[in-house]
Amino acid sequence: MCSWCYGFGPELSDLIARHPGMQVDLIMGGLRAYNTNVMDAAMKETLRGHWEHVRQASGQPFSQTLFARGDFVYNTEPACRAIVVARSQAPELALSLMRAIQTAFYRDGRDVTQDDILADIAAETGLQRGLFIAAWNSPEAQDAARADFTSAQRLGVQGFPALALVENSQLYLIANGYTKADVLEERLGNIAALAATQTSDKSAAAAGE
């Protein structure tokens, strides 16, 4: 439920298509987790502006349906918890579910803070509805989502989307915000060259010893 993450989706898909063997691990950041305030007029106006910027940058479609509601609470924890559950039940479907939830929320105006809607989307994505909703409602899933939020903080994530590469046990930040696939590809190349240099330096040092 981050508009820039939704806008980033096609760029990430493009990058993955260029590297079909790439493993993608999702960590939920909890942008507005546990929010309990009903979205007021000022918040709606702010979001409209953000969404319009994302639409212009990415070309992704946005629905205005939720702005007509007077009772919507923009709490991102339920959607994040859904991804955590998918990651445990069917890891190969976690990224697809994230995309489906983003599309349902931003393009279709569906309220993805609700368990029944999340369960429907999970089933549409290929998960078993009953198993999903039972896990989603569990304290274990709530704890796992909270652990993801803590992990993101410990990694020093300061903006969304954030994309990092693990290479030779080191973490390299590739994107901290919306970034085009071509730029991501260039950064991957730079990181690969840097990692190769560091490996060569270590080998030379070991040989010198």
N, C-alpha and C positions, 0 to 999 in steps of 0.2 A: 504493500500500500504506500509506496513511494513513487510519486509521479515521474521523477527522473529515472528511477530504476525501470519503470514501465517503458519509458522512452528509450532506454538503453537496450532493451530486449533485442531488437533487430540487429544492433551492432554486436552484441554478444553472440547471437546466433551466427552471424557472418564469421566472426572469429573462430567459433567452434567448427564451423563447416570447413575452414581452412586447415584445421588441425583435428581431424576426426578421432585421433587417439587421445586427445586431451581429456583428462579427468577434471570434472568441475564439482567442487564441494561447496555447498551453500551454507552460509552462516547468517542467521537472522539478526538484524541490527536493532529492531524494536524502536523504530522512529518515533511513534507516538503510543507506545505500549502503556496500557493501564489508564489511558485518558478516560475520564468520566464526565467531561463537560459536553453538553449539547452544542453542536456547531452553530454559532450565532452569525449574524449578518456580516460582521467584520471578518470573521474567519472564512466565510463563504467567498467574500470578495478577494481576500488574500489568495485563497486556493484557485479561484478563477484565473487570477493573474499568473500564478505558477503554472497552471495547466496549459494556459495559452502559450507560455514560453516553451514548454516541453513540446507542444503540438507543432510550433513553428520550427523548432530545432530537429525534431525527429519524424514529423509527418504522422505520428500516431493519432488515432481518433479518440475523442473524449465525449462522453455523455454529460449532460447537465442535469440529469434526473435527480440526483441526490440533493442538489441545491434547493429543490422545491420542497424538501421535507423540513419539518420543524422540530424533529426529534432525533436527528442522526448524531451519534456519538462516534467520533473518528478515533477509534481504538484499534491499533494495529496488532495487538497481541494475538487475537484469535486467528488471524490469517497467518501470522508467523508460526503459531503453534501447529497449524495445519501442515506447514512445510516440514516441521520437525517430525510430525507423525509419519508423513509420507517418506521421509528420509529413513525412518526405522523400519517401515513396512515394505516399501518398494523403492529403494534408493534410485533406481533407474527412472522413476517417474517423478522424482522431487522437482526437477527443473521444469518439467512439463506442467506440473500442478502450479508452480509459482507463476508461470506465464498465464495459465488458465485463470487463476485468481485475479491477476492484474487486468487481464482482458475483461473479465466479468465486472470488475469494479469500475475501471476507467472507461471502457468502451460501451458496456452494456448497462451501467448504472445499478448493478446488483449489490445488495448490502452484504458484503463478505465479512461482516462482524458477527453474523448469525450462524449458529451451528448447522441448521438444516440446509442453508444455502451452501456452506462450505462442504458439507457431506455430499450434496448433489454434484458440485463441481469435482470433488474427488472421484465420485463414481463415473462421471463423464470422462475423467482422465484415465480411468482404468483401475482405480483402487476399489476394494470391496467395501461398500458403503457402511455395513454394520460394524465391521472390524475397525474402520476408520473412526466412526463417531464414538465408539466405545473407548478407543485409545485417546481421542481428542479430549474427551471429558475427564480423563484420568489425572490425578495429581502428578503422576510421573511425567506426563506430557507438559504440564504447566511448569514443572521444575526444569525440564529439558529446554523449553523455550527461554526460560529465565537464564539458564546456563549459556545459551547462545548469545543473549544480550551482553552478558558479562564477558564472554570471549571476544566479542567485537570491541568492547571498551578496552580490554587488555591489549588487543592488537593495535590500539591507537587509531581506530577508524573515526574520522572526523567529518565525513560526508558520505552521501549515498548517491549512486552506487560506488562501491569500492571493489576493485578487482586486484588481486595479488597473485603472483606466481611463486610457487615453491620450487627452487632449483638448488640441488646440492645441499639440502637441509636449510637453506636460507630463504627468507621471505622478501620478495621484491614487489613494491607497489607499482601497478601498471596503470590504474585509473583511480582517481578520487573525485568522482563526479562524471557526468555524461561525457563520453569520449567516442569518437568515430572509430570504426573497425580498422581503417588504414593506419591510424595513429597507434592503436593498440598493437597492430602487427609490427610496426616500426619499433615500438618499445620492447616487444618480445625479442626481436632481433638484437637490439642493443644489450638486453639482459643476457641473452645466450652468449654473446661475444664477451661480456664482462665475466660471466661465470666460467667460460673457457679459459680466460686469462688468469683468473684466480686459481683455477685448478692447475694450470701450467706453472704458476708461481709456487704453489705448494709442492708440486713434484720436484721443481728445481731446488727448493729449499731442502726437501728430504734427501735429494741426491747429494747436496752440498754437505749435509750432516754425515 
